[in-house]
Amino acid sequence: SLAGIQTGDTLAALDAAAKEPAWQRAFASAGNRVTIAGKGNTGWIALFAAALDDRIHAVSAEESLLSYMDIVRSPRHYYTTDLILPG
């Protein structure tokens, strides 16, 4: 799914940053824990990434849906098909 691909990309970016010397110092000073932020639908991607990676200890999701129930209860919804996960 698109959400799976985007979550994988987010985790790959975190892995790549963790290998860079400058970022290694920043990660070490933060106890190897980071905060990520997402706006709109990327707020959900940030939450998915945090659920899969223990290095992410906080997420900021701005202008994002609160739950899948928001989609179900809305008479109209836009740009939510990329948030659907199988099962």
N, C-alpha and C positions, 0 to 999 in steps of 0.2 A: 504494500500500500504506500501511498505518497507519504503518509505520516511516518511509516516505518523507515522509509528512505531518508526523510529529513531528520528523524531522530538519530539514525545511524551517522549521518553527516555531522550532526552536532557532537556526537561522542567522538568521532574521528578528529574533529577540530580540537576537542579537549585533549585527546591523546597527542596530537601534533604539537600543541602548545606546551604540554608537559615535558616534551623532549628538548625544547629550546632552552639554552642556558639562562637567559634573562627571566623566562617564565618559571624555570625550576626554582630560582631564588624566591620569586613571588609566591609560588605554591608552598615552598618550605616555610616561609614566614607566616603563611595562613594555615599551617598544619595540614597541608595538602588537601584542603577543602576550598571549594569555590562557590560563588553565587552566579547564577545565570539569569538572564532576563529575556522575555519574549513579549512581543506586542501583537495583539490581534490573534490570529490562528497560531502564530509561533509561540504564544504563551502555552498552548497545549503541548507543543513540541518540547519546550523547556521542561514541562512537568513529566512528560514521558521519559526524557533523558535522565531526570533526577531519580525517577523510579528505578532506572537500570544501572546507575553509576553512583557508588557511595562517596565519590569525591565531591559531588554536588550536594551541598548542605542547605542551600536556600534557593528559592526561585521567585522571581518577580514576574507576574503575568498581568500585563497592562492591557486594558480594553479587550479582554478575552472572555469567552463564555465561562460561566461558573460550573456548568455540568452538561452532560448529554441531555438531561431532562429539559434544559432550556431550548434545545433544538426541537424536541418532541412537542413541547407545549406551544411553540410559536406557530402562528398560522402561515408565516412566510419565514424562510431562512435562506441566507445567502452565504456562499463561500464556505460551506461546512462539509462538503463531500470529501475534501482532502483530510478531514479529521476522523473519518470512519475507519475503524479497525475490524478485521475479521473476527467473528465470534463475539 
